[in-house]
């Protein structure tokens, strides 16, 4: 065992502190307790009554409203992804020489299944959802189970110890979840793209953010597969550096089939309108036409890219071509990701509440046909709004801005298009529908995090749909 590594072979009677009791924190606390650990949960804020009851029912001690020194009486600590390792209590843990692990790292030690893990700035949820659907097609024939977990909603710790060796777990992983991984090793790892996001967490450094993402493959071994986006500039620039130290099988995917010559690797590409697998022997294996994959609620080049990523990953897992093609044809899109909601007076209403960064907002603007009215804003995560100006000028008829970032959006786009400020999402929808014309789109694509007004992007997406369904 490497120096500093935590031996996870037996948890019985071992003292472990879990820092943070949101979904993943609660799940990992329960997982460790099921396997005999003496778990202590420490939460800076307050705990919901059902969380207190669940912890108490299995004998897990806890505190809320702040962190005491009792949390330092542990062999190792598990840090919830929403808490920065640089905040006071995690720093005290590290300074005390106590290993600080992520929930993903801990759960992986209890997982018996094959793991396919997906990270990147954008497209993670769609790629995971596609890959899960593809694997389910195969599982119906072969009899294994398929789980999706991680950043997509279900904590990895909630499913890890329910798995069998023939099963597949598809994980969506954020950079936060990868930070505390010391040995996490997926059989297949996918990086969809790298673009500025969460720079407030990484001191404004895109390089530090990318390094956190690269942890997804840092412990892979010969026989494992890494799938990279051949169209992404950051990954292109990093490709040879990654290749030099990588011990597994490297695959690529992309919309430009000519890039397969640059990378000289197997993978999945778009060629003459066909989604095509490139085999190890250099031969092409066409799967299906792009027009069979794209549909209302799942359109745009970015979704073709996601489909190719899922195809390459599924192929690396040994999923049959038939199951891959069937999954791609049947897939209908992801909730809160450029989701068609309804049409009102000839105005198409789209819920893109999952657009939590400017790159996702850019993608949504590019995917919409014709002019649109944009609702954007929330808690600012950094990024250069000037990079959106030409696209806004070309596509946006009017803009409604909300949340903490509203003044910055107004400053960037006022004078270019009409910009209105709303005090609530309901007011924003009303203003947006007033200014949209029949044949145009009302696009809710915030380009920011949700935490100034909502608990998460899912809540704000559900609220947007509820407002539209109930009438403004």
FIPANU-361801 format. One record per residue (C-alpha): residue in three letters; chain; x, y, z. Coordinates in steps of 0.05 Angstrom, whole numbers. Layout:
% FIPANU-361801
R  residu  chaine       u       v       w
R     ALA       A       X       Y       Z
...
***
This chain:
% FIPANU-361801
R  residu  chaine       u       v       w
R     UNK       A       0       0       0
R     UNK       A      25      69     -19
R     UNK       A      47     116      37
R     UNK       A     -11     158      62
R     UNK       A     -64     111      32
R     UNK       A    -122      92      76
R     UNK       A    -133      17      85
R     UNK       A    -207       6      71
R     UNK       A    -208     -69      77
R     UNK       A    -245     -70     143
R     UNK       A    -286     -14     174
R     UNK       A    -306     -50     238
R     UNK       A    -299      -5     300
R     UNK       A    -258      47     261
R     UNK       A    -272     120     277
R     UNK       A    -292     161     216
R     UNK       A    -317     233     211
R     UNK       A    -362     255     155
R     UNK       A    -360     330     142
R     UNK       A    -426     355     114
R     UNK       A    -493     319     115
R     UNK       A    -524     334      48
R     UNK       A    -544     276       2
R     UNK       A    -475     246      -9
R     UNK       A    -452     260      63
R     UNK       A    -512     224      92
R     UNK       A    -505     166      42
R     UNK       A    -431     154      58
R     UNK       A    -444     158     133
R     UNK       A    -497     104     126
R     UNK       A    -452      62      81
R     UNK       A    -394      64     131
R     UNK       A    -441      49     189
R     UNK       A    -469     -12     151
R     UNK       A    -398     -38     148
R     UNK       A    -384     -30     222
R     UNK       A    -351      39     227
R     UNK       A    -361      85     286
R     UNK       A    -385     146     247
R     UNK       A    -390     218     270
R     UNK       A    -425     270     225
R     UNK       A    -409     344     233
R     UNK       A    -451     396     197
R     UNK       A    -437     471     194
R     UNK       A    -511     487     183
R     UNK       A    -574     455     209
R     UNK       A    -598     384     197
R     UNK       A    -668     368     173
R     UNK       A    -709     328     222
R     UNK       A    -711     266     177
R     UNK       A    -635     267     173
R     UNK       A    -628     270     249
R     UNK       A    -677     213     255
R     UNK       A    -642     170     203
R     UNK       A    -573     181     234
R     UNK       A    -598     167     305
R     UNK       A    -636     104     283
R     UNK       A    -570      70     262
R     UNK       A    -528      97     320
R     UNK       A    -490     152     283
R     UNK       A    -470     210     328
R     UNK       A    -475     280     299
R     UNK       A    -469     354     312
R     UNK       A    -498     414     275
R     UNK       A    -489     489     276
R     UNK       A    -413     484     272
R     UNK       A    -353     438     275
R     UNK       A    -322     417     342
R     UNK       A    -255     384     356
R     UNK       A    -292     318     364
R     UNK       A    -291     313     288
R     UNK       A    -215     309     291
R     UNK       A    -218     244     331
R     UNK       A    -218     201     268
R     UNK       A    -173     155     228
R     UNK       A    -198     191     166
R     UNK       A    -250     242     146
R     UNK       A    -298     243      87
R     UNK       A    -311     312      57
R     UNK       A    -376     328      23
R     UNK       A    -364     357     -47
R     UNK       A    -399     423     -33
R     UNK       A    -348     441      20
R     UNK       A    -281     469      -2
R     UNK       A    -219     433      24
R     UNK       A    -192     503      36
R     UNK       A    -246     521      87
R     UNK       A    -228     523     161
R     UNK       A    -247     455     187
R     UNK       A    -221     414     128
R     UNK       A    -155     452     134
R     UNK       A    -152     434     208
R     UNK       A    -162     361     188
R     UNK       A    -106     364     138
R     UNK       A     -60     401     185
R     UNK       A     -72     347     237
R     UNK       A     -47     294     188
R     UNK       A    -115     261     181
R     UNK       A    -130     235     111
R     UNK       A    -186     274      77
R     UNK       A    -224     232      26
R     UNK       A    -282     243     -21
R     UNK       A    -347     205     -19
R     UNK       A    -331     176     -88
R     UNK       A    -264     149     -63
R     UNK       A    -297     115      -3
R     UNK       A    -355      86     -41
R     UNK       A    -310      57     -95
R     UNK       A    -279      10     -43
R     UNK       A    -347     -23     -32
R     UNK       A    -366     -28    -105
R     UNK       A    -360     -96    -139
R     UNK       A    -385     -73    -207
R     UNK       A    -351     -47    -269
R     UNK       A    -348      29    -266
R     UNK       A    -355      78    -324
R     UNK       A    -343     149    -300
R     UNK       A    -357     213    -337
R     UNK       A    -330     283    -322
R     UNK       A    -321     348    -360
R     UNK       A    -350     417    -358
R     UNK       A    -412     405    -400
R     UNK       A    -449     345    -426
R     UNK       A    -437     300    -366
R     UNK       A    -509     287    -348
R     UNK       A    -531     275    -420
R     UNK       A    -472     228    -433
R     UNK       A    -486     189    -369
R     UNK       A    -560     184    -384
R     UNK       A    -546     160    -454
R     UNK       A    -494     110    -430
R     UNK       A    -542      84    -377
R     UNK       A    -597      75    -429
R     UNK       A    -550      38    -475
R     UNK       A    -526      -8    -420
R     UNK       A    -598     -22    -399
R     UNK       A    -612     -48    -469
R     UNK       A    -555     -98    -461
R     UNK       A    -574    -116    -390
R     UNK       A    -643    -139    -411
R     UNK       A    -609    -191    -454
R     UNK       A    -551    -208    -408
R     UNK       A    -584    -203    -339
R     UNK       A    -537    -155    -304
R     UNK       A    -559     -92    -266
R     UNK       A    -543     -20    -286
R     UNK       A    -538      38    -237
R     UNK       A    -527     112    -250
R     UNK       A    -501     154    -192
R     UNK       A    -456     211    -171
R     UNK       A    -469     282    -191
R     UNK       A    -531     260    -229
R     UNK       A    -570     255    -165
R     UNK       A    -563     187    -130
R     UNK       A    -500     185     -86
R     UNK       A    -450     130    -105
R     UNK       A    -451     108     -32
R     UNK       A    -525      92     -37
R     UNK       A    -513      38     -90
R     UNK       A    -440      16     -84
R     UNK       A    -448     -43     -37
R     UNK       A    -510     -69     -74
R     UNK       A    -470     -85    -137
R     UNK       A    -445    -151    -166
R     UNK       A    -383    -162    -209
R     UNK       A    -424    -168    -274
R     UNK       A    -462    -102    -260
R     UNK       A    -445     -33    -288
R     UNK       A    -445      33    -249
R     UNK       A    -445      96    -292
R     UNK       A    -420     155    -251
R     UNK       A    -425     229    -266
R     UNK       A    -368     264    -230
R     UNK       A    -354     337    -217
R     UNK       A    -285     365    -204
R     UNK       A    -306     373    -131
R     UNK       A    -321     299    -125
R     UNK       A    -254     280    -156
R     UNK       A    -212     324    -110
R     UNK       A    -207     275     -53
R     UNK       A    -195     212     -94
R     UNK       A    -131     176     -78
R     UNK       A    -142     109    -113
R     UNK       A    -209     114    -149
R     UNK       A    -203      73    -213
R     UNK       A    -259      68    -265
R     UNK       A    -254      15    -319
R     UNK       A    -276      68    -369
R     UNK       A    -265     143    -358
R     UNK       A    -294     197    -403
R     UNK       A    -276     271    -406
R     UNK       A    -329     309    -447
R     UNK       A    -294     376    -450
R     UNK       A    -256     428    -409
R     UNK       A    -281     500    -406
R     UNK       A    -280     555    -352
R     UNK       A    -324     536    -293
R     UNK       A    -319     538    -217
R     UNK       A    -259     584    -224
R     UNK       A    -278     616    -157
R     UNK       A    -260     548    -125
R     UNK       A    -194     542    -163
R     UNK       A    -165     612    -153
R     UNK       A    -184     633    -223
R     UNK       A    -140     579    -253
R     UNK       A    -167     537    -310
R     UNK       A    -105     493    -303
R     UNK       A    -122     475    -230
R     UNK       A    -194     460    -250
R     UNK       A    -170     415    -307
R     UNK       A    -122     379    -261
R     UNK       A    -179     361    -215
R     UNK       A    -217     333    -275
R     UNK       A    -156     292    -295
R     UNK       A    -159     254    -230
R     UNK       A    -212     211    -263
R     UNK       A    -158     172    -300
R     UNK       A     -97     181    -255
R     UNK       A    -104     111    -224
R     UNK       A    -125      72    -285
R     UNK       A     -84      11    -305
R     UNK       A     -69     -27    -369
R     UNK       A    -134     -54    -394
R     UNK       A    -174       7    -373
R     UNK       A    -198      59    -423
R     UNK       A    -196     135    -425
R     UNK       A    -243     169    -475
R     UNK       A    -226     241    -494
R     UNK       A    -262     293    -537
R     UNK       A    -219     303    -599
R     UNK       A    -256     368    -616
R     UNK       A    -240     403    -550
R     UNK       A    -183     453    -553
R     UNK       A    -160     444    -481
R     UNK       A    -158     368    -488
R     UNK       A    -123     374    -555
R     UNK       A     -68     416    -523
R     UNK       A     -63     367    -465
R     UNK       A     -67     304    -507
R     UNK       A       7     288    -514
R     UNK       A      20     304    -440
R     UNK       A     -36     257    -421
R     UNK       A     -13     204    -470
R     UNK       A      59     205    -443
R     UNK       A      39     183    -373
R     UNK       A     -23     142    -388
R     UNK       A     -20      66    -380
R     UNK       A     -87      45    -407
R     UNK       A    -123      46    -474
R     UNK       A    -135     115    -503
R     UNK       A    -197     128    -546
R     UNK       A    -226     192    -575
R     UNK       A    -293     217    -602
R     UNK       A    -311     277    -644
R     UNK       A    -354     310    -697
R     UNK       A    -296     317    -745
R     UNK       A    -276     248    -772
R     UNK       A    -210     277    -799
R     UNK       A    -185     285    -728
R     UNK       A    -181     210    -720
R     UNK       A    -120     214    -764
R     UNK       A     -89     266    -718
R     UNK       A    -100     224    -656
R     UNK       A     -92     156    -691
R     UNK       A    -137     124    -639
R     UNK       A    -200      82    -640
R     UNK       A    -265     114    -618
R     UNK       A    -330     144    -645
R     UNK       A    -336     197    -698
R     UNK       A    -386     230    -745
R     UNK       A    -371     212    -817
R     UNK       A    -416     234    -875
R     UNK       A    -474     242    -828
R     UNK       A    -464     174    -796
R     UNK       A    -444     158    -724
R     UNK       A    -386     112    -736
R     UNK       A    -341      68    -693
R     UNK       A    -267      68    -711
R     UNK       A    -237       0    -693
R     UNK       A    -167     -17    -669
R     UNK       A    -151     -44    -739
R     UNK       A    -169      23    -770
R     UNK       A    -234      -1    -800
R     UNK       A    -298      40    -796
R     UNK       A    -363       9    -770
R     UNK       A    -423      55    -785
R     UNK       A    -478      52    -733
R     UNK       A    -535      99    -753
R     UNK       A    -551     166    -783
R     UNK       A    -546     229    -741
R     UNK       A    -618     244    -760
R     UNK       A    -640     181    -724
R     UNK       A    -609     207    -659
R     UNK       A    -631     280    -659
R     UNK       A    -703     300    -644
R     UNK       A    -742     354    -608
R     UNK       A    -714     358    -538
R     UNK       A    -649     328    -561
R     UNK       A    -618     369    -617
R     UNK       A    -555     406    -635
R     UNK       A    -483     387    -649
R     UNK       A    -467     386    -575
R     UNK       A    -516     328    -566
R     UNK       A    -485     291    -625
R     UNK       A    -419     299    -588
R     UNK       A    -451     271    -525
R     UNK       A    -479     212    -565
R     UNK       A    -410     198    -593
R     UNK       A    -379     200    -523
R     UNK       A    -431     151    -497
R     UNK       A    -419     107    -558
R     UNK       A    -344     104    -548
R     UNK       A    -353      89    -473
R     UNK       A    -405      35    -486
R     UNK       A    -361       2    -537
R     UNK       A    -303       3    -488
R     UNK       A    -348     -33    -438
R     UNK       A    -362     -87    -489
R     UNK       A    -434     -67    -502
R     UNK       A    -460     -94    -568
R     UNK       A    -470     -49    -629
R     UNK       A    -544     -67    -629
R     UNK       A    -554     -43    -558
R     UNK       A    -515      21    -573
R     UNK       A    -557      37    -635
R     UNK       A    -623      22    -600
R     UNK       A    -605      65    -540
R     UNK       A    -585     124    -584
R     UNK       A    -648     120    -626
R     UNK       A    -695     116    -566
R     UNK       A    -663     170    -522
R     UNK       A    -707     230    -512
R     UNK       A    -664     280    -475
R     UNK       A    -650     300    -402
R     UNK       A    -695     340    -355
R     UNK       A    -671     412    -346
R     UNK       A    -622     407    -404
R     UNK       A    -652     445    -464
R     UNK       A    -718     411    -446
R     UNK       A    -780     428    -486
R     UNK       A    -835     448    -437
R     UNK       A    -893     475    -478
R     UNK       A    -915     525    -530
R     UNK       A    -952     588    -508
R     UNK       A    -984     634    -560
R     UNK       A    -935     606    -612
R     UNK       A    -874     616    -565
R     UNK       A    -832     554    -553
R     UNK       A    -811     550    -479
R     UNK       A    -746     515    -464
R     UNK       A    -720     496    -395
R     UNK       A    -644     495    -392
R     UNK       A    -638     505    -317
R     UNK       A    -578     458    -315
R     UNK       A    -537     511    -352
R     UNK       A    -495     530    -291
R     UNK       A    -437     562    -329
R     UNK       A    -427     608    -389
R     UNK       A    -403     553    -435
R     UNK       A    -470     516    -425
R     UNK       A    -507     581    -438
R     UNK       A    -467     590    -502
R     UNK       A    -485     520    -525
R     UNK       A    -559     533    -512
R     UNK       A    -558     597    -552
R     UNK       A    -525     561    -610
R     UNK       A    -576     505    -608
R     UNK       A    -638     549    -613
R     UNK       A    -666     565    -682
R     UNK       A    -685     638    -697
R     UNK       A    -692     695    -648
R     UNK       A    -704     683    -574
R     UNK       A    -718     717    -508
R     UNK       A    -666     696    -456
R     UNK       A    -676     690    -381
R     UNK       A    -607     687    -349
R     UNK       A    -571     700    -283
R     UNK       A    -562     671    -214
R     UNK       A    -500     666    -171
R     UNK       A    -440     687    -212
R     UNK       A    -385     635    -222
R     UNK       A    -338     678    -262
R     UNK       A    -324     676    -336
R     UNK       A    -320     728    -391
R     UNK       A    -388     752    -413
R     UNK       A    -356     790    -471
R     UNK       A    -345     723    -505
R     UNK       A    -421     717    -512
R     UNK       A    -433     786    -540
R     UNK       A    -432     769    -615
R     UNK       A    -478     709    -603
R     UNK       A    -526     750    -561
R     UNK       A    -528     804    -613
R     UNK       A    -544     752    -667
R     UNK       A    -594     708    -630
R     UNK       A    -626     747    -573
R     UNK       A    -685     793    -583
R     UNK       A    -690     812    -510
R     UNK       A    -661     790    -443
R     UNK       A    -689     784    -373
R     UNK       A    -636     779    -318
R     UNK       A    -645     753    -247
R     UNK       A    -606     739    -184
R     UNK       A    -539     764    -158
R     UNK       A    -507     765    -227
R     UNK       A    -562     810    -257
R     UNK       A    -521     874    -253
R     UNK       A    -462     842    -289
R     UNK       A    -506     814    -344
R     UNK       A    -540     882    -352
R     UNK       A    -474     918    -358
R     UNK       A    -448     868    -410
R     UNK       A    -509     868    -456
R     UNK       A    -548     933    -444
R     UNK       A    -548     975    -507
R     UNK       A    -538     913    -549
R     UNK       A    -607     883    -535
R     UNK       A    -664     905    -489
R     UNK       A    -647     881    -419
R     UNK       A    -697     877    -362
R     UNK       A    -685     859    -289
R     UNK       A    -734     815    -252
R     UNK       A    -739     804    -177
R     UNK       A    -764     733    -183
R     UNK       A    -767     676    -233
R     UNK       A    -842     686    -239
R     UNK       A    -833     759    -258
R     UNK       A    -778     739    -307
R     UNK       A    -823     689    -342
R     UNK       A    -879     741    -347
R     UNK       A    -832     794    -376
R     UNK       A    -802     743    -423
R     UNK       A    -869     721    -451
R     UNK       A    -891     794    -459
R     UNK       A    -830     809    -503
R     UNK       A    -828     744    -543
R     UNK       A    -864     740    -609
R     UNK       A    -899     680    -641
R     UNK       A    -846     636    -673
R     UNK       A    -793     656    -623
R     UNK       A    -765     617    -563
R     UNK       A    -767     634    -489
R     UNK       A    -702     604    -465
R     UNK       A    -687     596    -390
R     UNK       A    -611     584    -391
R     UNK       A    -582     618    -329
R     UNK       A    -507     611    -342
R     UNK       A    -497     615    -267
R     UNK       A    -506     571    -206
R     UNK       A    -574     570    -171
R     UNK       A    -554     579     -99
R     UNK       A    -574     653     -91
R     UNK       A    -648     636    -103
R     UNK       A    -656     560    -103
R     UNK       A    -627     498     -69
R     UNK       A    -602     470    -135
R     UNK       A    -613     474    -211
R     UNK       A    -667     421    -207
R     UNK       A    -709     463    -161
R     UNK       A    -704     524    -206
R     UNK       A    -720     481    -267
R     UNK       A    -781     452    -234
R     UNK       A    -803     522    -213
R     UNK       A    -795     547    -285
R     UNK       A    -840     491    -310
R     UNK       A    -890     500    -255
R     UNK       A    -897     575    -271
R     UNK       A    -909     559    -344
R     UNK       A    -959     503    -328
R     UNK       A    -999     545    -278
R     UNK       A    -999     607    -322
R     UNK       A    -965     674    -312
***
